[in-house]
Amino acid sequence: MIRANKVVCLLTALAVPLLFGACEGKSAGKAMMEAPSKVVEAKQAQAVKAEKDKMPMDGVAREYVSLVLELGNHDKSYVDAYYGPAEWREQAGQSSASPAQIAQRGKRLLGQLPAGAAADGSLDALRLHYLRTQLGALVVHAQRLAGESQRSFAKEARSLYDTEPPKQDFASFEPLLLELAELLPGKEPLSERVQGFRMEFEIPVDKLQAVFDAAIEACRQRTKQYIPLPDNESFVLEYVSDKPWSGYNWYQGGSHSLIQVNRGLPITIDRAIDLGCHEGYPGHHTYNVLLEQSLVKERGWVEYSVYPLFSPQSLIAEGSANYGIDLAFPGEEKTRFEREALYPLAGLDPSKAEKYDRVMALVDKLSFAGNEIARQYIDGEIDGDQVPALFEKYTLMSPAKARQRKDFVDAYGAYVINYNWGKKLIADYVEQGTNNADERWQRFAKLLSSPRLPSSLDW
């Protein structure tokens, strides 16, 4: 056919020269029409491929939400927040799937994710990495609930929280203990001296509301200077007791949170700012509001409508919430605000504010000893009866607080690393290459609005 057409065109050209141009023009015109057509077809093929690549991601995301909710049937602490469709929760609540079955489904779901992803920091690459890493943690937690795996501190840190915290020797904390002993001289055990000193700074029960209202409002105003929040964002503050934690944010969706403060134990003046920032601004409440706004509402990524507690997301959540305290009140600003605003509201002596904050800064550094105590306890190197005494000795907790901390480790395991080690990882990420507060706030806000996990912080 091709050769015949060429012959016809040639003969026609010899006999009727005018038709040569017509025949040639017809071929050129056909080629010109075919070229754009091929371009369109190529673009359409790329669009179809992109849609095929996208569909598994959305399908996996939907199933991931179901698996998280179903695993919550077997661990009441697992689903920290959910604000997706109510019918999804109802369907999950009716599921009879065992933890072992959920683990198997999680493994199959991992296999449905697109293979490979460039670590380029794009939202799509971060999303794929998020789903893969969060699903891996879900499988491990489901296997543990099914009795298929033995507890290990290092394994929990790596598989549930996507990190490997450093192992520290108790001897490395001795310089901090010596410095505190010099600040608070006496014959009693150091933990008793620290607790006696802290008692001078307890907020009277009838002053709690006024102090916390002022602290939270200050945290909110400082955060809103740098991070735009929806006009309808809000929270309700409640006081509870008999809990293994000092404060908790229960995100409700729709930019609303329930923040609970545990007054079962004495609350000292420093905890007002700490809890106001950590649970509220720019901590958990802000983080959840930004994720909902940026990823769920604007992009329709349903996987962010559920927050599984025992997952890599928790290191980002807890680490950023703790780092947010220093970001909102850098340097001496926290001490100054407490001395000028909160001490008078609490009826406390503001002249002791500097010494108190110096003592508490050293005590805060001792929190890493708590990680080592939890490691030895989880790995079976020490008995449960030894745990409270070690918390008293190395983290200088009161006997009641030390018992509460053991209860926390019993309930949450290696989760303890997310507060201090998580804070360090977030600080390193935010402060790398930044020179001023504006830049740090920008990087912090970007982190809170993105799907980043510990292993993708350097993307």
Sequence and secondary structure as in RCSB ss.txt:
>XXXX:A:sequence
MIRANKVVCLLTALAVPLLFGACEGKSAGKAMMEAPSKVVEAKQAQAVKAEKDKMPMDGVAREYVSLVLELGNHD
KSYVDAYYGPAEWREQAGQSSASPAQIAQRGKRLLGQLPAGAAADGSLDALRLHYLRTQLGALVVHAQRLAGESQ
RSFAKEARSLYDTEPPKQDFASFEPLLLELAELLPGKEPLSERVQGFRMEFEIPVDKLQAVFDAAIEACRQRTKQ
YIPLPDNESFVLEYVSDKPWSGYNWYQGGSHSLIQVNRGLPITIDRAIDLGCHEGYPGHHTYNVLLEQSLVKERG
WVEYSVYPLFSPQSLIAEGSANYGIDLAFPGEEKTRFEREALYPLAGLDPSKAEKYDRVMALVDKLSFAGNEIAR
QYIDGEIDGDQVPALFEKYTLMSPAKARQRKDFVDAYGAYVINYNWGKKLIADYVEQGTNNADERWQRFAKLLSS
PRLPSSLDW
>XXXX:A:secstr
 HHHHHHHHHHHHHH HHHHHHHHHHHHHHHHHHHHHHHHHHHHHHHHHHHHHHHHHHHHHHHHHHHHHHHTTT 
TTTEEEE S HHHHHHHHT    HHHHHHHHHHHHHTS S    S  HHHHHHHHHHHHHHHHHHHHHHHTT S 
  HHHIIIIIHS       GGGGHHHHHHHHHHS  SS HHHHHHHHHHTTB  GGGHHHHHHHHHHHHHHHHHT
TS   TT EEEEEEE S SSSEEEEEEETTEEEEEEE SS  BTHHHHHHIIIIISSSHHHHHHHHIIIIIITT 
 GGGGEEESSSHHHHHHHHHHHHHHHHHSTTTHHHHHIIIIIHHHHT  GGGHHHHHHHHHHHHHTHHHHHHHHH
HHHTTSS GGGHHHHHHHHH   HHHHHHHHHHHHHHGGGGHHHHHHHHHHHHHHHTT  SHHHHHHHHHHHHTS
   GGGTT 
